[in-house]
Amino acid sequence: MQDEATYFCESCGEEIVIPVDPSAGSDQRYVEDCPVCCHANEIHVELDRDGSVRLSSRPEQD
């Protein structure tokens, strides 16, 4: 099981590393501010049964 995943902030282009919490379920959605530019990103994390992680992000919609 991966304990970290990465995404690229569309606002500033930085690669952001986030922890993966399997106790939050296999399909997770939340909003997180970029630690570099502070723009809000919608994060979607999917955990497969084999432990692989798929992560996608997009700027938060108003």
DSSP file (Angstrom, degrees, kcal/mol; ACC not computed):
  #  RESIDUE AA STRUCTURE BP1 BP2  ACC     N-H-->O    O-->H-N    N-H-->O    O-->H-N    TCO  KAPPA ALPHA  PHI   PSI    X-CA   Y-CA   Z-CA
    1    1 A M              0   0    0      0, 0.0     2,-0.2     0, 0.0    51,-0.1   0.000 360.0 360.0 360.0 127.8    0.0    0.0    0.0
    2    2 A Q        -     0   0    0     49,-1.3     3,-0.1     1,-0.1    49,-0.0  -0.549 360.0-165.2 -72.2 138.6    1.3    3.4   -1.0
    3    3 A D  S    S+     0   0    0     -2,-0.2    17,-2.0     1,-0.1     2,-0.3   0.435  72.2  39.7-104.0  -0.7    1.4    5.9    1.9
    4    4 A E  E     -A   19   0A   0     15,-0.3     2,-0.3     2,-0.0    49,-0.1  -0.981  58.8-178.0-142.5 154.6    1.9    8.9   -0.3
    5    5 A A  E     -A   18   0A   0     13,-2.3    13,-3.0    -2,-0.3     2,-0.3  -0.945  15.3-139.5-143.9 164.3    0.6   10.2   -3.7
    6    6 A T  E     +A   17   0A   0     -2,-0.3     2,-0.3    11,-0.2    11,-0.2  -0.920  16.2 176.3-129.4 154.0    1.4   13.3   -5.8
    7    7 A Y  E     -A   16   0A   0      9,-2.1     9,-3.8    -2,-0.3     2,-0.5  -0.957  29.5-118.6-144.3 163.2   -0.5   15.8   -7.9
    8    8 A F  E     -A   15   0A   0     -2,-0.3     2,-0.4     7,-0.2     7,-0.2  -0.922  26.8-125.9-106.3 126.3    0.4   18.9   -9.8
    9    9 A C     >  -     0   0    0      5,-2.6     4,-2.4    -2,-0.5     5,-0.1  -0.554  12.8-150.9 -68.3 124.5   -1.3   22.1   -8.7
   10   10 A E  T  4 S+     0   0    0     -2,-0.4    -1,-0.2     1,-0.2    31,-0.0   0.710  91.9  56.3 -71.7 -18.7   -2.8   23.6  -11.9
   11   11 A S  T  4 S+     0   0    0      1,-0.1    -1,-0.2     3,-0.1    -2,-0.0   0.907 128.4   8.5 -79.3 -43.1   -2.5   27.1  -10.5
   12   12 A C  T  4 S-     0   0    0      2,-0.1    -2,-0.2    27,-0.1    -1,-0.1   0.559  91.8-124.6-117.7 -11.4    1.3   27.2   -9.8
   13   13 A G     <  +     0   0    0     -4,-2.4     2,-0.1     1,-0.3    -3,-0.1   0.449  58.0 144.9  84.1  -0.5    2.5   23.9  -11.4
   14   14 A E        -     0   0    0     -6,-0.1    -5,-2.6    -5,-0.1     2,-0.5  -0.440  53.4-120.6 -73.8 145.0    4.2   22.6   -8.3
   15   15 A E  E     -A    8   0A   0     -7,-0.2     2,-0.5    -2,-0.1    -7,-0.2  -0.764  31.8-159.1 -82.8 125.3    4.2   18.9   -7.6
   16   16 A I  E     -A    7   0A   0     -9,-3.8    -9,-2.1    -2,-0.5     2,-0.5  -0.918   6.4-151.7-113.3 130.4    2.5   18.3   -4.2
   17   17 A V  E     -A    6   0A   0     -2,-0.5   -11,-0.2   -11,-0.2   -13,-0.0  -0.872  18.5-178.3-100.4 128.8    2.9   15.2   -2.1
   18   18 A I  E     -A    5   0A   0    -13,-3.0   -13,-2.3    -2,-0.5     2,-0.1  -0.940  28.2-110.9-125.7 150.1    0.0   14.2    0.1
   19   19 A P  E     -A    4   0A   0      0, 0.0     2,-0.5     0, 0.0   -15,-0.3  -0.488  26.6-135.1 -74.1 150.0   -0.4   11.3    2.6
   20   20 A V        -     0   0    0    -17,-2.0    33,-0.0    -2,-0.1     0, 0.0  -0.936  14.4-163.3-107.6 126.3   -2.8    8.5    1.7
   21   21 A D    >   -     0   0    0     -2,-0.5     3,-1.7     1,-0.1     4,-0.1  -0.879   8.1-173.7-112.7  99.1   -5.1    7.4    4.5
   22   22 A P  G >  S+     0   0    0      0, 0.0     3,-1.6     0, 0.0    -1,-0.1   0.745  81.0  70.1 -65.0 -21.8   -6.7    4.0    3.8
   23   23 A S  G 3  S+     0   0    0      1,-0.3     3,-0.1     3,-0.0    -2,-0.0   0.647  87.0  67.5 -70.3 -12.4   -8.9    4.3    6.9
   24   24 A A  G <  S-     0   0    0     -3,-1.7    -1,-0.3     1,-0.3     3,-0.2   0.433 115.7 -99.5 -86.1   0.7  -10.9    7.1    5.1
   25   25 A G    <   -     0   0    0     -3,-1.6    -1,-0.3     1,-0.1     3,-0.1  -0.343  32.4 -76.8 107.4 172.5  -12.3    4.6    2.6
   26   26 A S  S    S+     0   0    0      1,-0.2    21,-2.5    -2,-0.1     2,-0.4   0.599 118.7  46.6 -87.9 -11.8  -11.5    3.5   -1.0
   27   27 A D  E    S+B   46   0B   0     19,-0.2     2,-0.4    -3,-0.2    -1,-0.2  -0.900  73.7 174.5-133.4 103.2  -13.1    6.5   -2.7
   28   28 A Q  E     +B   45   0B   0     17,-3.0    17,-2.7    -2,-0.4     2,-0.4  -0.902  10.6 178.4-117.9 137.0  -12.1    9.9   -1.1
   29   29 A R  E     +B   44   0B   0     -2,-0.4     2,-0.3    15,-0.2    15,-0.2  -0.998  19.0 140.6-135.2 131.5  -12.9   13.4   -2.2
   30   30 A Y  E     -B   43   0B   0     13,-2.1    13,-3.6    -2,-0.4     2,-0.4  -0.977  45.2-109.5-159.8 168.4  -11.9   16.6   -0.4
   31   31 A V  E     +B   42   0B   0     -2,-0.3     2,-0.4    11,-0.2    11,-0.2  -0.901  33.2 177.8-108.2 133.8  -10.6   20.1   -0.9
   32   32 A E  E     -B   41   0B   0      9,-2.6     9,-2.3    -2,-0.4     2,-0.3  -1.000  26.5-126.3-137.1 134.1   -7.0   21.0    0.0
   33   33 A D  E     -B   40   0B   0     -2,-0.4     7,-0.2     7,-0.2     6,-0.1  -0.595  34.7-108.3 -76.5 138.2   -5.2   24.3   -0.3
   34   34 A C     >  -     0   0    0      5,-2.7     4,-1.8    -2,-0.3    -1,-0.1  -0.490  20.9-141.6 -62.5 129.4   -1.9   24.1   -2.3
   35   35 A P  T  4 S+     0   0    0      0, 0.0    -1,-0.2     0, 0.0    -2,-0.0   0.635  97.7  45.7 -70.4 -11.5    0.9   24.6    0.3
   36   36 A V  T  4 S+     0   0    0      3,-0.1    -2,-0.0   -22,-0.1    -3,-0.0   0.893 132.3   9.9 -94.5 -52.5    2.9   26.7   -2.3
   37   37 A C  T  4 S-     0   0    0      2,-0.1     3,-0.1   -23,-0.1    -4,-0.0   0.500  89.8-128.1-111.5  -5.9    0.3   29.1   -3.8
   38   38 A C     <  +     0   0    0     -4,-1.8     2,-0.2     1,-0.2    -5,-0.0   0.520  56.5 144.6  71.7   8.4   -2.7   28.6   -1.4
   39   39 A H        -     0   0    0     -6,-0.1    -5,-2.7     1,-0.1     2,-0.3  -0.571  54.5-111.1 -75.8 143.0   -5.2   28.0   -4.2
   40   40 A A  E     -B   33   0B   0     -7,-0.2    20,-2.2    -2,-0.2     2,-0.4  -0.547  33.7-167.6 -78.4 136.1   -7.9   25.4   -3.4
   41   41 A N  E     -BC  32  59B   0     -9,-2.3    -9,-2.6    18,-0.3     2,-0.6  -0.979  20.4-132.8-124.1 136.2   -7.7   22.0   -5.2
   42   42 A E  E     -BC  31  58B   0     16,-3.2    16,-1.4    -2,-0.4     2,-0.4  -0.804  29.2-158.5 -84.7 122.4  -10.4   19.3   -5.3
   43   43 A I  E     -BC  30  57B   0    -13,-3.6   -13,-2.1    -2,-0.6     2,-0.5  -0.867  12.0-170.3-107.6 134.7   -8.6   16.0   -4.6
   44   44 A H  E     -BC  29  56B   0     12,-2.7    12,-2.3    -2,-0.4     2,-0.5  -0.983   6.5-175.3-125.8 119.4  -10.0   12.6   -5.6
   45   45 A V  E     -BC  28  55B   0    -17,-2.7   -17,-3.0    -2,-0.5     2,-0.4  -0.957   3.7-172.0-117.3 129.0   -8.2    9.5   -4.3
   46   46 A E  E     -BC  27  54B   0      8,-2.9     8,-2.6    -2,-0.5     2,-0.5  -0.985   7.2-158.7-120.1 129.7   -9.2    6.0   -5.3
   47   47 A L  E     - C   0  53B   0    -21,-2.5     6,-0.2    -2,-0.4     2,-0.1  -0.933   9.7-149.0-109.1 124.1   -7.6    3.0   -3.5
   48   48 A D    >   -     0   0    0      4,-2.7     3,-1.9    -2,-0.5    -2,-0.0  -0.452  28.5-109.1 -85.0 162.6   -7.7   -0.4   -5.3
   49   49 A R  T 3  S+     0   0    0      1,-0.3    -1,-0.1    -2,-0.1    -2,-0.0   0.807 118.9  58.5 -60.9 -29.6   -7.9   -3.7   -3.6
   50   50 A D  T 3  S-     0   0    0      2,-0.1    -1,-0.3     1,-0.1    -3,-0.0   0.460 122.7-104.2 -82.0   0.9   -4.3   -4.4   -4.5
   51   51 A G  S <  S+     0   0    0     -3,-1.9   -49,-1.3     1,-0.3    -2,-0.1   0.386  74.0 139.7  96.0  -4.0   -3.1   -1.3   -2.7
   52   52 A S        -     0   0    0    -51,-0.1    -4,-2.7    -5,-0.1     2,-0.4  -0.455  41.2-142.4 -76.4 151.7   -2.5    0.9   -5.7
   53   53 A V  E     -C   47   0B   0     -6,-0.2     2,-0.5    -2,-0.1    -6,-0.2  -0.934  12.4-166.6-118.7 132.8   -3.6    4.6   -5.5
   54   54 A R  E     -C   46   0B   0     -8,-2.6    -8,-2.9    -2,-0.4     2,-0.4  -0.983  15.1-176.9-115.1 129.3   -5.1    6.7   -8.3
   55   55 A L  E     +C   45   0B   0     -2,-0.5     2,-0.3   -10,-0.2   -10,-0.2  -0.983   7.6 174.3-129.4 136.1   -5.2   10.4   -7.5
   56   56 A S  E     -C   44   0B   0    -12,-2.3   -12,-2.7    -2,-0.4     2,-0.3  -0.962   5.9-173.0-134.7 156.6   -6.6   13.3   -9.6
   57   57 A S  E     +C   43   0B   0     -2,-0.3   -14,-0.2   -14,-0.2   -49,-0.1  -0.978   8.2 173.1-145.7 157.6   -7.0   17.0   -8.8
   58   58 A R  E     -C   42   0B   0    -16,-1.4   -16,-3.2    -2,-0.3     3,-0.1  -0.965  46.1 -80.6-155.6 158.6   -8.6   20.1  -10.3
   59   59 A P  E     -C   41   0B   0      0, 0.0   -18,-0.3     0, 0.0     2,-0.1  -0.361  58.7 -98.0 -61.4 142.1   -9.0   23.7   -9.1
   60   60 A E        -     0   0    0    -20,-2.2     2,-0.4   -28,-0.1   -20,-0.1  -0.396  36.8-129.0 -63.2 134.8  -12.0   24.0   -6.8
   61   61 A Q              0   0    0      1,-0.1    -1,-0.1    -2,-0.1   -20,-0.0  -0.694 360.0 360.0 -86.2 136.8  -15.1   25.3   -8.6
   62   62 A D              0   0    0     -2,-0.4    -1,-0.1     0, 0.0    -2,-0.1   0.470 360.0 360.0 -74.4 360.0  -16.9   28.3   -7.0
